[in-house]
Amino acid sequence: MLLTLKRKYREELLAASFLWPSLLILVALLIYPLIDVVRLSFHDSNLQREVWVGFGNYIALANDPLFWRAFWQTVVFTFFSVLLHLVIGLGLALLLNMNLDPAFRTVARGLLIVPWLLAPTVAGMIWVLMLQPFGVLNGLLASLGIIDTNSTISWLGDPSTALGSVTAMNVWRAFPFFMVMLLAGLQAIPKQLYEAAEIDGASLFRQFWHITLPQLRSVITTIVLLDSIWTFRAFDPVYVMTGGGPAHSSEVLATAIYFDGFQKLKFGYASAEAVVMFIVLFIVSAIYVRRTMSNQQ
Amino acid sequence: MTVALPGAAAHPRPYLGRIGTRGRERLINLAAYLMLLVAIAIVFFPLAWMLTVSVRPNIEVMRMPPEWLPQVFTLEGYRKIFASKRYLVVFLNTMVVSLVVTALSLVLGAMAAYALARFKFAGQRAVLMFLITTQMFPLVLLCIPYFRIFITLGLYDTRTSLIVVYLTFTLPFCILMLRSYFINIPRDIEEAAMVDGCSRLGAIFRTLVPMSYPAFIGAGLYTFLLAWNEFLFAVVLIESWENRVLTMAIYSLMAEFVTDWNTMMAFSVLASLPLVMAFIFLQKFMVQGMTAGALTS
């Protein structure tokens, strides 16, 4: 009895000594700043001075049309990015899962992943180049006769197309993640399900609807949740391609926080924005964590 | 690996009866190959454009209609980069930061992962939940406190600050991924080594570590990729050119010479090359890392 007790403590001690370096680092790097940013959100601060203003920043935020604009644009950007990631990723995963030559499958999958390996900054730069008024996209459209050579579109300079252009780049950049995850999911579906459906004479579409989709449901939910979180907090694509402009037409929360903090030096206000963003993400994260943890049991 | 093509069984449909099951299967397969090739062409177009622009003179870049192939081949862009210490130091910085972050994350991550995989202790569930949540933290939230903290500590504008900060997202990922790998390795193997006279640490190094090499390669590559591509913290925490990393340098190049597209694209090609090369050789491990990273269960 005594021996087992002692053994148990020794184990706990060993576990603790392996764990504490990482935990200490993460608490210092995540929890402390989180507390600090919440504290700062109740102050008027430009780094030199700090004045307590209570909920002043939050009230100003609620009445700031630019904040709400950035908020809804973030939602739109996230919704269309995730939706198109899913549609394109699923389509390509289904194609790659067909009865192809294994070598071709490996090469095709490898090639299709490449955009996801690039830094979002680099991907953004390539698209900035392509989307110039005299860039290759307009050239392509002009040579197809869709637009006139003299009336080219400034994709990133026009408020009506800026957010869409950034979304397009983000779709191109990140669909491979969905493709890889869904392909792994497809390959885990037992073939017998399809064989049985075949004997019952189910059409391809019915097989997809009644077997493939239900079997993929858990993977889809997971990656949609994850990608929503990642896209909602995205900074690089917008900052690199448009800086949120023109006239805030592609502003998202992450870039708005950056500009309010580091350009306008309104650190308290930016902190309040960050706290609002955190609360939104925390709700989605909680759903994700619940799912992941219940899978673990 | 390959799931049989749904619909390829022994019951020819009346409406497709004339070409027979074989012919129908071939037709569907041919369509799959074609569609994948088209997808690859579309996905690769921006990358191909980056490559061709990097080897043309700048006057050719914005021509309307576009020249699909360079009319004049020049390595001027690459020459500019290799001739300048200013650019080379950026590559060196990025390499050093990414390698140190990867090494730290793997060592600390493996220790924590071992504790979580092998021991039962109070608060284990809470630790796991915390680790999963950290992957969803809005990083822009941390910028303001980090900026303040590093100024206070005198670490603002140093590569050290980047290394420390990158651990916030690389360390939890490494812990979760290695843990899910360790759990699937039977503990009997370590116990057998301990019966043979190894200490626990000796047993870990002789059995668990060598057996988990795919997880280490996968997690290591993914961590390296994340560090190499990071942008937000590099913008906020680094001021002087000597301490810049690639993503930030490319972005400031865009602001510096708006029209020097061939140098910028050459820079982009060089920045992407290490990752693409690593991926070509280690595709299998990296896809594992990507899949495990999202579905750590």
HADDOCK unambig.tbl for C-alpha pairs under 7 A between the chains (distance, minus, plus):
assign (segid A and resid 11 and name CA) (segid B and resid 119 and name CA) 6.91 0.50 0.50
assign (segid A and resid 12 and name CA) (segid B and resid 121 and name CA) 6.19 0.50 0.50
assign (segid A and resid 15 and name CA) (segid B and resid 115 and name CA) 4.69 0.50 0.50
assign (segid A and resid 15 and name CA) (segid B and resid 119 and name CA) 6.28 0.50 0.50
assign (segid A and resid 18 and name CA) (segid B and resid 111 and name CA) 5.09 0.50 0.50
assign (segid A and resid 18 and name CA) (segid B and resid 112 and name CA) 5.36 0.50 0.50
assign (segid A and resid 18 and name CA) (segid B and resid 115 and name CA) 5.98 0.50 0.50
assign (segid A and resid 19 and name CA) (segid B and resid 111 and name CA) 6.55 0.50 0.50
assign (segid A and resid 19 and name CA) (segid B and resid 112 and name CA) 4.39 0.50 0.50
assign (segid A and resid 19 and name CA) (segid B and resid 115 and name CA) 6.23 0.50 0.50
assign (segid A and resid 22 and name CA) (segid B and resid 108 and name CA) 6.01 0.50 0.50
assign (segid A and resid 22 and name CA) (segid B and resid 109 and name CA) 7.00 0.50 0.50
assign (segid A and resid 22 and name CA) (segid B and resid 112 and name CA) 6.59 0.50 0.50
assign (segid A and resid 26 and name CA) (segid B and resid 168 and name CA) 6.20 0.50 0.50
assign (segid A and resid 29 and name CA) (segid B and resid 168 and name CA) 6.33 0.50 0.50
assign (segid A and resid 30 and name CA) (segid B and resid 168 and name CA) 6.99 0.50 0.50
assign (segid A and resid 33 and name CA) (segid B and resid 142 and name CA) 6.04 0.50 0.50
assign (segid A and resid 33 and name CA) (segid B and resid 145 and name CA) 5.34 0.50 0.50
assign (segid A and resid 34 and name CA) (segid B and resid 142 and name CA) 6.94 0.50 0.50
assign (segid A and resid 36 and name CA) (segid B and resid 145 and name CA) 6.40 0.50 0.50
assign (segid A and resid 37 and name CA) (segid B and resid 145 and name CA) 6.26 0.50 0.50
assign (segid A and resid 95 and name CA) (segid B and resid 32 and name CA) 5.77 0.50 0.50
assign (segid A and resid 97 and name CA) (segid B and resid 2 and name CA) 6.78 0.50 0.50
assign (segid A and resid 97 and name CA) (segid B and resid 3 and name CA) 6.81 0.50 0.50
assign (segid A and resid 98 and name CA) (segid B and resid 3 and name CA) 6.97 0.50 0.50
assign (segid A and resid 98 and name CA) (segid B and resid 5 and name CA) 5.72 0.50 0.50
assign (segid A and resid 99 and name CA) (segid B and resid 2 and name CA) 6.42 0.50 0.50
assign (segid A and resid 99 and name CA) (segid B and resid 3 and name CA) 6.99 0.50 0.50
assign (segid A and resid 99 and name CA) (segid B and resid 4 and name CA) 6.22 0.50 0.50
assign (segid A and resid 99 and name CA) (segid B and resid 5 and name CA) 5.70 0.50 0.50
assign (segid A and resid 99 and name CA) (segid B and resid 29 and name CA) 6.91 0.50 0.50
assign (segid A and resid 112 and name CA) (segid B and resid 40 and name CA) 6.20 0.50 0.50
assign (segid A and resid 112 and name CA) (segid B and resid 43 and name CA) 6.84 0.50 0.50
assign (segid A and resid 117 and name CA) (segid B and resid 275 and name CA) 6.64 0.50 0.50
assign (segid A and resid 117 and name CA) (segid B and resid 276 and name CA) 6.94 0.50 0.50
assign (segid A and resid 118 and name CA) (segid B and resid 272 and name CA) 5.87 0.50 0.50
assign (segid A and resid 119 and name CA) (segid B and resid 229 and name CA) 4.43 0.50 0.50
assign (segid A and resid 121 and name CA) (segid B and resid 247 and name CA) 5.96 0.50 0.50
assign (segid A and resid 122 and name CA) (segid B and resid 268 and name CA) 5.79 0.50 0.50
assign (segid A and resid 126 and name CA) (segid B and resid 46 and name CA) 6.64 0.50 0.50
assign (segid A and resid 126 and name CA) (segid B and resid 50 and name CA) 6.25 0.50 0.50
assign (segid A and resid 134 and name CA) (segid B and resid 62 and name CA) 5.18 0.50 0.50
assign (segid A and resid 134 and name CA) (segid B and resid 63 and name CA) 6.80 0.50 0.50
assign (segid A and resid 134 and name CA) (segid B and resid 64 and name CA) 6.59 0.50 0.50
assign (segid A and resid 135 and name CA) (segid B and resid 62 and name CA) 5.58 0.50 0.50
assign (segid A and resid 136 and name CA) (segid B and resid 66 and name CA) 6.04 0.50 0.50
assign (segid A and resid 139 and name CA) (segid B and resid 64 and name CA) 5.69 0.50 0.50
assign (segid A and resid 139 and name CA) (segid B and resid 65 and name CA) 4.98 0.50 0.50
assign (segid A and resid 139 and name CA) (segid B and resid 66 and name CA) 5.60 0.50 0.50
assign (segid A and resid 143 and name CA) (segid B and resid 65 and name CA) 6.57 0.50 0.50
assign (segid A and resid 181 and name CA) (segid B and resid 291 and name CA) 5.91 0.50 0.50
assign (segid A and resid 187 and name CA) (segid B and resid 1 and name CA) 6.48 0.50 0.50
assign (segid A and resid 187 and name CA) (segid B and resid 3 and name CA) 6.55 0.50 0.50
assign (segid A and resid 191 and name CA) (segid B and resid 3 and name CA) 6.16 0.50 0.50
assign (segid A and resid 191 and name CA) (segid B and resid 4 and name CA) 6.92 0.50 0.50
assign (segid A and resid 194 and name CA) (segid B and resid 6 and name CA) 6.15 0.50 0.50
assign (segid A and resid 198 and name CA) (segid B and resid 7 and name CA) 6.41 0.50 0.50
assign (segid A and resid 198 and name CA) (segid B and resid 9 and name CA) 6.82 0.50 0.50
assign (segid A and resid 204 and name CA) (segid B and resid 6 and name CA) 6.68 0.50 0.50
assign (segid A and resid 204 and name CA) (segid B and resid 7 and name CA) 6.30 0.50 0.50
assign (segid A and resid 229 and name CA) (segid B and resid 136 and name CA) 6.43 0.50 0.50
assign (segid A and resid 233 and name CA) (segid B and resid 138 and name CA) 5.59 0.50 0.50
assign (segid A and resid 236 and name CA) (segid B and resid 231 and name CA) 6.56 0.50 0.50
assign (segid A and resid 236 and name CA) (segid B and resid 232 and name CA) 6.76 0.50 0.50
assign (segid A and resid 240 and name CA) (segid B and resid 251 and name CA) 6.89 0.50 0.50
assign (segid A and resid 254 and name CA) (segid B and resid 140 and name CA) 6.13 0.50 0.50
assign (segid A and resid 274 and name CA) (segid B and resid 141 and name CA) 5.13 0.50 0.50
assign (segid A and resid 278 and name CA) (segid B and resid 138 and name CA) 6.37 0.50 0.50
assign (segid A and resid 285 and name CA) (segid B and resid 133 and name CA) 6.44 0.50 0.50
assign (segid A and resid 285 and name CA) (segid B and resid 136 and name CA) 6.49 0.50 0.50
assign (segid A and resid 289 and name CA) (segid B and resid 129 and name CA) 6.62 0.50 0.50
assign (segid A and resid 289 and name CA) (segid B and resid 132 and name CA) 6.56 0.50 0.50
assign (segid A and resid 289 and name CA) (segid B and resid 133 and name CA) 6.81 0.50 0.50
assign (segid A and resid 292 and name CA) (segid B and resid 297 and name CA) 6.43 0.50 0.50
assign (segid A and resid 295 and name CA) (segid B and resid 297 and name CA) 6.48 0.50 0.50
assign (segid A and resid 296 and name CA) (segid B and resid 297 and name CA) 5.48 0.50 0.50
